[in-house]
Amino acid sequence: MADSGSPEPYGREGLPLEQALARILDTLQPLGLSEELPLAACLGRTTAAPVQAAASVPGFRASIMDGYAIAGAEVPQPGVRWRLVGRSAAGEPFAGALAAGQAVRILTGAVVPAGSARVLPQELVRVVEESDGEAIELADDCGPNPWIRAPEEETAAGALLVPAGCRLGAAELGRLASCGVECLPVAARPRLGLLISGDELVPPGAPRRPGQIWESNSTLLRALLERLGYGVTAQRVVADQPQPLRQALGDLAGCCDVVVSTGGVSAGDSDWIRPLVAELGQVGFWKLFLKPGRPFAYGHLEQGERRLPFFGLPGNPVAAAITALQLLWPALQQLEGARIQRLPRLKVRLEGALKRGAGRPELARAALVVAADGALLARVSGSQASSRIGSLAAADLLLEIPAELGALEAGTELWAQLLRLPIL
């Protein structure tokens, strides 16, 4: 990593986003710690080892619908009859095998008895009375589908259900439960320490003196990280004074795996974070070629034999949230040992014109609008200032605007990152 002595180690503009991410990920290794949890506690966690099926599922041939299991495998013709000899229901299978000319009433999910390779849907069958009991008759063409679920339809015994490093969502958990998995090893989450710095900050609800603002970065970042599956282990809100900041950095490094700060990483008179990190460890790089998010720093803190990653996010809340999504989130996934997941991207067109000046690539906040013809449009409204949290509140997208583009006309096609994450 580069030395922090130079005030502008990567030039005035800073590192492009993808280069910054590559540098960060290149320095990080998974923590390698795990714990065993019951399945119900594993939502959003990452598997620490592959999980294989202990048995095939469903493990027997099952009927896909209510109807009648008939003897044999050939496609029957209308008018053929079979004598009813029993019933097979879910959890209560028919005992025995079917002989030629026999059938059983069968319900959805029930075991298809031996001697049968076909289920007739009940709407194609009529029940008739015969001298020796009930029989069924095929009333219409049944087609070639046997309507039977294979014993290994969900999985075969020994098959891989989820690999190591898999983020467990509702679908994965449901499948694991259906395959009899009760608990599994998951990777330990990185312990995250959050430092909020600023002389002007007061708690929400507290009286404000002139020039003071209510502190919101801790609420915003904690909520964002929790939505992404990561909690905050320890937090400090500290004024821009070197000794309290030094103490806070040391305290957080002592109980966490990652330290994240907001504010104080630029080059102003009260920006102490970057020189303090250089004193307590090393600053790898600072400044991003990005709007919003230029005042960003990455490095490490030294705590005995440990080297903890340090992320210095901008002080403005929107810039802090966006850089956390772009750089901190992938890093936390790498530390956890997860397969790195980033925001999905899609092509959209601007609903209206957008004023901007060329110079830096921008991640603009926008709402996703579906036009009458089905086209995906991006609606940008209100100020894009990095201090205005309202620009995040209504945002579905982060529009990726290249540095060289100035004012944009309505209909301009752009790539966008989808902020609303998938449910499953």
Phi, psi and omega per residue, in radians:
M1 nan 2.674 -3.070
A2 -1.281 2.636 3.094
D3 -1.267 2.580 -3.071
S4 -1.586 0.080 -3.066
G5 -1.136 -0.654 3.133
S6 -1.277 2.311 -3.130
P7 -1.180 -0.371 -3.121
E8 -2.334 1.195 -2.994
P9 -1.122 -0.349 3.133
Y10 -2.176 0.474 3.116
G11 1.452 3.024 -3.045
R12 -1.093 -0.643 -3.008
E13 -1.392 -0.483 -3.111
G14 1.593 -3.118 -3.081
L15 -1.418 2.412 2.952
P16 -1.062 2.644 -3.015
L17 -0.985 -0.866 -3.073
E18 -1.151 -0.601 3.064
Q19 -1.165 -0.698 3.118
A20 -1.088 -0.765 -3.139
L21 -1.119 -0.740 3.133
A22 -1.072 -0.718 3.127
R23 -1.124 -0.720 -3.132
I24 -1.128 -0.897 -3.078
L25 -1.128 -0.514 3.141
D26 -1.165 -0.362 -3.103
T27 -1.659 -0.109 -2.963
L28 -1.941 2.459 3.028
Q29 -2.161 2.619 3.094
P30 -0.999 2.543 3.125
L31 -1.121 -0.541 3.058
G32 1.341 0.314 3.127
L33 -1.834 2.572 -3.106
S34 -2.510 2.914 3.067
E35 -2.590 2.671 3.122
E36 -1.695 2.245 -3.104
L37 -2.272 2.640 2.987
P38 -1.133 2.664 -3.055
L39 -0.958 -0.673 -3.091
A40 -1.120 -0.312 -3.120
A41 -1.772 0.179 -2.987
C42 -1.798 0.066 3.136
L43 -1.056 2.220 3.126
G44 1.436 -0.086 3.129
R45 -1.507 2.942 -3.075
T46 -1.976 2.297 -3.133
T47 -1.154 2.368 3.133
A48 -1.594 -0.211 -3.134
A49 -2.674 2.759 3.067
P50 -1.102 2.602 3.088
V51 -2.063 2.168 -3.125
Q52 -1.943 2.684 -3.138
A53 -1.287 2.280 3.101
A54 -1.342 -0.405 -3.115
A55 -2.663 2.849 3.064
S56 -1.251 2.643 -3.125
V57 -2.338 2.193 0.204
P58 -1.365 -0.227 3.121
G59 1.623 -0.040 3.089
F60 -2.707 2.821 3.048
R61 -1.290 2.193 -3.055
A62 -2.132 2.550 3.098
S63 -1.297 2.387 3.139
I64 -1.448 -0.323 -3.095
M65 -2.613 2.962 3.012
D66 -1.250 2.398 3.138
G67 3.029 -2.417 -3.086
Y68 -2.435 2.201 3.035
A69 -1.487 2.219 -3.091
I70 -1.986 2.684 3.116
A71 -1.174 2.569 3.071
G72 1.545 3.118 -3.073
A73 -2.175 -0.216 -3.090
E74 -1.231 2.636 3.079
V75 -1.294 2.036 -3.086
P76 -1.392 2.871 3.098
Q77 -1.812 2.660 3.078
P78 -0.948 2.486 3.137
G79 1.730 -0.295 3.129
V80 -1.235 2.515 -3.122
R81 -2.095 2.675 3.044
W82 -2.375 2.514 3.116
R83 -1.461 2.272 3.128
L84 -1.340 2.211 -3.088
V85 -2.143 0.090 3.137
G86 2.878 -2.828 -3.016
R87 -2.552 2.484 3.051
S88 -2.232 2.057 3.142
A89 -2.074 2.864 3.111
A90 -1.033 2.151 -3.119
G91 1.429 -0.137 3.136
E92 -2.350 1.318 -3.068
P93 -1.236 2.727 3.027
F94 -1.201 2.324 -3.137
A95 -1.556 2.149 3.109
G96 1.939 -3.072 -3.113
A97 -2.060 2.664 3.118
L98 -1.492 2.395 3.037
A99 -1.754 2.950 -3.114
A100 -0.953 2.344 3.103
G101 1.485 0.076 -3.120
Q102 -1.879 2.746 3.089
A103 -2.601 2.760 3.008
V104 -2.256 2.567 2.971
R105 -1.177 2.313 -3.102
I106 -2.349 2.483 -3.132
L107 -1.913 2.813 -3.117
T108 -0.973 2.274 3.119
G109 1.507 -0.097 -3.106
A110 -1.394 2.769 3.125
V111 -1.196 2.271 3.009
V112 -1.392 2.127 -3.039
P113 -1.200 2.742 3.045
A114 -1.008 2.571 -3.112
G115 1.584 -0.093 3.129
S116 -2.087 2.431 3.063
A117 -2.272 0.333 -3.089
R118 -2.741 2.441 3.015
V119 -2.017 2.295 3.079
L120 -1.658 2.175 3.089
P121 -1.012 2.484 -3.023
Q122 -1.117 -0.466 -3.119
E123 -1.254 -0.215 3.129
L124 -1.719 0.048 -2.994
V125 -2.151 2.520 2.950
R126 -2.131 2.521 3.132
V127 -1.584 2.313 -3.122
V128 -2.192 2.619 3.096
E129 -1.614 2.297 3.054
E130 -2.118 2.990 -3.070
S131 -1.084 -0.529 -3.110
D132 -1.853 0.327 3.089
G133 2.277 -2.891 -3.107
E134 -1.454 2.626 3.048
A135 -2.420 2.915 3.044
I136 -2.110 2.650 3.128
E137 -2.303 2.326 3.103
L138 -1.285 2.090 -3.050
A139 -1.624 -0.295 -3.057
D140 -2.639 2.928 3.117
D141 -1.049 2.252 -3.063
C142 -1.686 -0.214 3.138
G143 1.295 3.047 -3.023
P144 -1.456 -0.257 -3.068
N145 -1.169 2.178 -3.133
P146 -1.416 -0.230 3.110
W147 1.020 0.761 3.128
I148 -2.229 2.295 3.091
R149 -1.523 2.250 -3.079
A150 -1.212 2.675 -3.132
P151 -1.049 -0.448 -3.103
E152 -1.971 0.467 -3.077
E153 -1.033 -0.789 3.120
E154 -1.368 -0.845 3.130
T155 -2.856 2.729 2.996
A156 -1.700 2.691 3.088
A157 -1.009 2.303 3.133
G158 1.515 -0.128 -3.134
A159 -1.256 2.648 3.123
L160 -1.285 2.155 3.081
L161 -1.583 -0.853 3.047
V162 -2.501 2.455 3.099
P163 -1.415 2.971 2.976
A164 -1.127 2.544 3.124
G165 1.442 0.227 -3.121
C166 -1.565 2.225 3.052
R167 -1.337 2.153 -3.007
L168 -1.539 1.997 3.057
G169 -1.813 -3.016 -3.110
A170 -1.065 -0.710 -3.111
A171 -1.144 -0.763 3.130
E172 -1.111 -0.749 -3.134
L173 -1.133 -0.722 3.103
G174 -1.080 -0.729 3.132
R175 -1.161 -0.746 3.124
L176 -1.060 -0.736 3.101
A177 -1.088 -0.731 -3.134
S178 -1.150 -0.327 3.118
C179 -1.754 0.236 3.007
G180 1.468 0.171 -3.117
V181 -1.381 2.209 -3.113
E182 -1.756 -0.657 3.122
C183 -2.614 2.853 -3.110
L184 -2.769 2.775 3.121
P185 -1.402 2.292 3.100
V186 -2.168 2.666 -3.141
A187 -1.221 2.474 3.052
A188 -1.198 2.419 3.112
R189 -1.365 2.532 3.058
P190 -1.066 2.389 3.051
R191 -1.422 2.150 -2.997
L192 -1.950 2.234 3.042
G193 -1.813 2.310 -3.056
L194 -2.041 2.167 3.117
L195 -2.033 2.099 3.094
I196 -1.894 2.139 -3.106
S197 -2.058 2.556 3.085
G198 2.802 2.256 3.099
D199 -1.212 -0.431 -2.989
E200 -1.574 0.004 -2.965
L201 -1.557 2.360 2.988
V202 -2.289 2.680 -3.127
P203 -1.102 2.604 3.056
P204 -0.960 2.352 -3.135
G205 1.628 -0.328 -3.141
A206 -1.353 2.652 3.076
P207 -1.070 2.547 3.131
R208 -1.930 2.271 2.944
R209 -1.455 2.893 3.119
P210 -0.935 2.285 3.104
G211 1.568 -0.128 -3.135
Q212 -1.594 2.719 3.099
I213 -2.338 2.704 3.068
W214 -1.320 2.284 -3.081
E215 -1.259 2.152 -3.086
S216 -2.165 -0.286 -3.051
N217 -1.074 -0.658 -3.123
S218 -1.138 -0.735 3.123
T219 -1.127 -0.802 -3.124
L220 -1.090 -0.859 -3.063
L221 -1.246 -0.683 3.097
R222 -1.074 -0.779 -3.139
A223 -1.137 -0.746 3.126
L224 -1.080 -0.807 -3.132
L225 -1.127 -0.658 3.105
E226 -1.141 -0.668 3.079
R227 -1.107 -0.511 -3.141
L228 -1.551 -0.055 3.076
G229 1.763 0.224 -3.093
Y230 -2.219 2.349 3.088
G231 -1.748 2.987 3.070
V232 -1.833 2.128 -3.100
T233 -1.365 -0.728 -3.116
A234 -2.538 2.604 -3.093
Q235 -2.463 2.488 3.039
R236 -2.329 2.421 2.968
V237 -2.024 2.030 -2.935
V238 -2.303 2.488 3.053
A239 -1.205 2.838 -3.114
D240 -1.349 1.214 3.103
Q241 -2.269 2.332 -2.971
P242 -1.057 -0.754 -3.064
Q243 -1.185 -0.834 3.074
P244 -1.066 -0.635 3.115
L245 -1.184 -0.715 3.102
R246 -1.048 -0.782 3.136
Q247 -1.107 -0.738 -3.131
A248 -1.134 -0.737 3.105
L249 -1.067 -0.737 3.119
G250 -1.152 -0.718 3.120
D251 -1.087 -0.795 -3.120
L252 -1.178 -0.672 3.118
A253 -1.125 -0.489 -3.105
G254 -1.322 -0.337 -3.075
C255 -2.184 0.102 -3.055
C256 -2.284 2.987 3.080
D257 -1.799 -0.367 -3.133
V258 -2.466 2.416 3.061
V259 -2.044 2.287 -3.127
V260 -2.196 2.286 3.068
S261 -2.113 2.807 2.967
T262 -2.220 2.332 3.141
G263 1.480 2.816 3.024
G264 1.338 0.287 -3.112
V265 -1.919 0.097 3.128
S266 -1.548 -2.557 -3.050
A267 -2.173 0.444 3.141
G268 -1.418 3.044 -3.107
D269 -1.093 -0.496 -3.098
S270 -1.841 0.206 -3.111
D271 -1.583 1.547 -3.047
W272 -1.659 -0.262 -2.975
I273 -1.082 -0.835 -3.059
R274 -1.115 -0.831 3.095
P275 -1.131 -0.532 3.111
L276 -1.218 -0.691 3.084
V277 -1.124 -0.690 3.078
A278 -1.085 -0.598 3.112
E279 -1.260 -0.676 -3.061
L280 -1.626 -0.090 -3.125
G281 -3.010 -1.969 3.126
Q282 -2.758 2.489 3.002
V283 -1.692 2.080 -3.121
G284 -1.368 -0.837 3.057
F285 -2.742 2.802 3.006
W286 -2.567 2.645 -3.078
K287 1.467 2.268 3.080
L288 -1.945 2.517 3.005
F289 -1.472 1.348 -2.978
L290 -2.815 2.553 3.044
K291 -2.260 2.119 -0.114
P292 -1.454 2.764 3.059
G293 2.292 0.180 -3.086
R294 -1.007 -0.835 -3.106
P295 -1.365 1.453 -3.125
F296 -2.282 2.445 3.113
A297 -2.296 2.552 3.058
Y298 -2.349 2.456 3.092
G299 -3.035 -2.556 3.104
H300 -2.583 2.735 3.034
L301 -1.927 2.474 3.131
E302 -1.780 2.239 3.139
Q303 -2.299 1.563 -3.020
G304 1.135 -2.150 3.103
E305 -1.459 -0.117 -3.058
R306 -1.561 2.535 3.007
R307 -2.118 1.924 -3.078
L308 -1.723 2.306 3.046
P309 -1.052 2.458 3.101
F310 -2.164 2.313 3.081
F311 -2.124 2.055 3.069
G312 -1.763 1.717 -3.120
L313 -1.430 2.757 3.073
P314 -1.072 2.825 3.127
G315 -1.410 -0.531 3.121
N316 -1.193 2.337 -2.966
P317 -1.081 -0.718 -3.135
V318 -1.142 -0.751 3.110
A319 -1.121 -0.657 3.105
A320 -1.110 -0.781 -3.124
A321 -1.156 -0.736 -3.096
I322 -1.197 -0.748 3.116
T323 -1.205 -0.536 3.046
A324 -1.110 -0.736 3.108
L325 -1.139 -0.729 -3.018
Q326 -1.382 -0.585 -2.984
L327 -2.146 -0.773 -3.117
L328 -1.228 -0.767 -3.101
W329 -1.025 -0.892 3.085
P330 -1.036 -0.634 -3.140
A331 -1.144 -0.722 3.108
L332 -1.109 -0.661 3.092
Q333 -1.124 -0.709 3.117
Q334 -1.135 -0.727 3.114
L335 -1.117 -0.584 -3.140
E336 -1.335 -0.320 -3.078
G337 1.539 0.310 -3.137
A338 -1.536 2.721 2.947
R339 -1.181 2.223 -2.996
I340 -1.215 2.208 -3.121
Q341 -2.002 2.261 3.089
R342 -2.066 3.003 -3.110
L343 -1.102 2.348 3.087
P344 -1.084 2.620 -3.124
R345 -2.079 2.563 3.092
L346 -2.583 2.794 3.103
K347 -1.570 2.325 3.104
V348 -2.374 2.896 3.042
R349 -2.063 2.516 3.121
L350 -1.147 2.294 3.087
E351 -1.259 -0.646 3.131
G352 -2.365 3.014 3.131
A353 -1.163 2.670 -3.126
L354 -2.308 2.106 3.105
K355 -1.478 2.302 3.045
R356 -2.892 2.838 3.082
G357 -1.858 2.456 3.083
A358 -1.148 2.766 3.090
G359 2.567 -0.879 3.120
R360 -2.261 2.530 2.988
P361 -1.112 2.554 -3.041
E362 -2.265 2.518 2.959
L363 -1.909 1.664 -3.066
A364 -1.585 2.477 3.140
R365 -1.469 2.375 -3.083
A366 -2.626 2.713 3.022
A367 -1.624 2.535 3.095
L368 -1.566 2.184 -3.114
V369 -2.140 2.343 3.084
V370 -1.764 2.052 -3.127
A371 -1.256 2.932 -3.124
A372 -1.032 -0.533 -3.140
D373 -1.558 0.115 3.120
G374 1.585 -0.071 -3.140
A375 -1.180 2.539 3.118
L376 -1.596 2.131 -3.094
L377 -2.088 2.636 3.079
A378 -1.919 2.162 3.132
R379 -1.861 2.020 3.107
V380 -1.804 2.146 -3.115
S381 -2.436 2.554 3.115
G382 1.367 3.130 -3.091
S383 -1.222 2.481 3.059
Q384 -1.711 0.314 -3.131
A385 -1.036 2.453 -3.083
S386 -1.257 -0.144 3.087
S387 -1.611 -0.158 -3.025
R388 -1.665 1.749 -3.108
I389 -1.160 -0.421 3.103
G390 -1.015 -0.449 3.113
S391 -1.229 -0.357 3.052
L392 -1.508 -0.591 -2.990
A393 -1.040 -0.632 -3.090
A394 -1.789 0.203 -2.999
A395 -1.572 2.300 2.951
D396 -1.784 -0.355 -2.970
L397 -2.338 2.676 2.824
L398 -1.968 1.914 -3.139
L399 -1.318 2.245 3.128
E400 -1.595 1.770 -3.092
I401 -1.819 2.038 -3.125
P402 -1.079 2.695 -3.050
A403 -1.047 -0.638 -2.999
E404 -1.365 -0.168 -3.104
L405 -1.500 2.314 3.042
G406 -1.680 -2.313 3.132
A407 -1.020 2.420 -3.072
L408 -1.993 2.395 3.123
E409 -1.497 2.742 3.018
A410 -0.997 2.447 -3.126
G411 1.618 -0.152 3.097
T412 -1.051 2.294 -3.129
E413 -1.574 2.309 -3.110
L414 -2.436 2.698 2.929
W415 -1.359 2.577 3.110
A416 -2.460 2.569 3.054
Q417 -1.660 2.316 -3.101
L418 -1.489 2.079 -3.085
L419 -1.486 -0.441 3.129
R420 -1.444 1.941 -3.007
L421 -1.373 2.706 -3.128
P422 -1.094 2.669 -3.118
I423 -1.370 -0.821 -3.082
L424 -1.498 nan nan
